[in-house]
Amino acid sequence: MEAHYEALESSWHVVDGCLHYERLVVPTGNAESSFHRWFHLKEAFSGEMLPTVIKQLGQDAVDGLRILDCFAGGGTTLVSGLKASSQYRNGMDVVGIERNPFLHHISQSKLRALLAGPTFLEELSAEYKAVAELYASTRDLPHVVPALSTLTNHDYVPSDNLRSLIRMRSAITEVSDGLARDVMLTAAASVVEASSRLRRDGRALRFNAQREPKNPWQEFRLRMERILDDIQDAPRVSGFGHVFQGDGRTPSTRVKPKSRDLIIFSPPYPNNIDYTEIYKMEAWYLGCYSTAEQFRSQRLKTVRSHPSVRFDENYHFATSPAADEVRALIRPLIEAVPEDRYQSGRLQLIRGYVDDMFKLFQECRDLVADNGRLVYVVGNSAHGDHETRFIIAADLLMARLAEIAGWKVEEIAVARSLRRRITNSRFLRESVVTLSPC
Ligand SMILES: C[S@@+](CC[C@H](N)C(=O)[O-])C[C@H]1O[C@@H](n2cnc3c(N)ncnc32)[C@H](O)[C@@H]1O
């Protein structure tokens, strides 16, 4: 595998990107930055990523810069773009796509509030006041318990806290509608984890009996105060912003050909993180799913970066003219997968991920403007145990897929090394890769 990766890498310009990007591939600064701080997404990149990339590419002077993020997550790219839009020539046009209904809720509420600006303050303050009064009143409110066992397990979420969370949600939906309701639901969902003894930890929600759950209403109040401050001080926005709930792998259904100056995204990494799973408490709480079937069907709609469900094994690349090139790219990796009980899940992950990324690059190729750029941020991952360890070097695999799909690899900037005790491979790293259409 290492030889395969060395050979692949040797045809591209690889640079040490620590200086510019090490801090930016993680959510540095987002917890303190207005609008970004409404929900802490561990897997987000920094709000400083977009301005840095624009500067690095010399796109600062592009008239009305048009941006697309195919995996919008908590909306970092879109929020950064709009916050800075008035500093660019003729503003900015930012479009995102997000598949997870909860994360879509978060990103769209931030974006719409930013677009509404300080004039939205009065309406939100009034509705928040009405929610607080109703919550504190003795009035009975609908008490619909989400059908997710994680939320109803009292060791995980103390029963008083669950009752408070549900009353809060009911009070919001009872008195409020439109954007004010969406923003308050964002604040309510953002206190769910803190109100429990669970913690998002890598790929899972982990139980910690020692953890002291916070009081949901007090947390909600704190978050609403921050949100109101952010709206009061919201910067002037110049341009357009929208986030679609949909499939980022087929952006051509949302965006016109040759219409994007910069396509920038961080896809799910092929590291087994299942976003549907780790944000399930919030999604069920907001009512994004009401049956186990809906929950499972959501998983099936995500990038094939995790083995939590059996995905369809139809591979678009297999019937494309590039089938042999894609097969040659992944053959050494397929052969490195150990024959154990995880074998079929890992093979499905490798083929599915490669297929999704190949299709994505093909679609994006049609959407980028002639002098535009595509920048992706991705992390490589180690799989298997100490005897059978192999690395999925997503940065290099994706770069080769992009080449096959009609892109030129301008630069691979290694943002940070993830070298751990488990392996010495220099390919365990996170990179920021720049492509141009060719
Ligand atoms: C690494 S995160 C992106 C984080 C984002 N850059 C940010 O800063 O908030 C990857 C995102 O891809 C989303 N995702 C997974 N499958 C998707 C699909 N088919 N279409 C669009 N988004 C998808 C996940 O829900 C997750 O939010």
The ligand as a Tripos MOL2 file, in Angstrom:
@<TRIPOS>MOLECULE
LIG
   27    29     1     0     0
SMALL
NO_CHARGES

@<TRIPOS>ATOM
      1 C1        -17.0510   16.4970    7.5170 C.3       1 LIG1
      2 S1        -18.7440   16.9510    7.6350 S.3       1 LIG1
      3 C2        -18.7620   18.5620    6.9360 C.3       1 LIG1
      4 C3        -18.5910   19.6220    7.9720 C.3       1 LIG1
      5 C4        -18.6220   21.0390    7.3930 C.3       1 LIG1
      6 N1        -17.4590   21.3090    6.5720 N.3       1 LIG1
      7 C5        -18.6760   22.0450    8.5320 C.2       1 LIG1
      8 O1        -17.6880   22.7330    8.7680 O.co2     1 LIG1
      9 O2        -19.7120   22.1170    9.2160 O.co2     1 LIG1
     10 C6        -19.5070   15.9880    6.3780 C.3       1 LIG1
     11 C7        -20.9840   16.2360    6.2130 C.3       1 LIG1
     12 O3        -21.4800   15.4850    5.1010 O.3       1 LIG1
     13 C8        -22.8390   15.1690    5.3650 C.3       1 LIG1
     14 N2        -23.2960   14.1470    4.4020 N.ar      1 LIG1
     15 C9        -23.1830   12.7940    4.4320 C.ar      1 LIG1
     16 N3        -23.7060   12.2510    3.3160 N.ar      1 LIG1
     17 C10       -24.1480   13.2790    2.5570 C.ar      1 LIG1
     18 C11       -24.7660   13.3700    1.2820 C.ar      1 LIG1
     19 N4        -25.0400   12.2830    0.5570 N.pl3     1 LIG1
     20 N5        -25.0670   14.5910    0.8070 N.ar      1 LIG1
     21 C12       -24.7990   15.7280    1.5200 C.ar      1 LIG1
     22 N6        -24.2350   15.7040    2.7380 N.ar      1 LIG1
     23 C13       -23.8990   14.4970    3.2420 C.ar      1 LIG1
     24 C14       -22.8130   14.7450    6.8190 C.3       1 LIG1
     25 O4        -24.1020   14.7860    7.3860 O.3       1 LIG1
     26 C15       -21.8640   15.7970    7.3970 C.3       1 LIG1
     27 O5        -22.5880   16.9140    7.8330 O.3       1 LIG1
@<TRIPOS>BOND
     1     1     2 1
     2     2     3 1
     3     2    10 1
     4     3     4 1
     5     4     5 1
     6     5     6 1
     7     5     7 1
     8     7     8 2
     9     7     9 1
    10    10    11 1
    11    11    12 1
    12    11    26 1
    13    12    13 1
    14    13    14 1
    15    13    24 1
    16    14    15 ar
    17    14    23 ar
    18    15    16 ar
    19    16    17 ar
    20    17    18 ar
    21    17    23 ar
    22    18    19 1
    23    18    20 ar
    24    20    21 ar
    25    21    22 ar
    26    22    23 ar
    27    24    25 1
    28    24    26 1
    29    26    27 1
@<TRIPOS>SUBSTRUCTURE
     1 LIG1         1 GROUP 0 **** ****
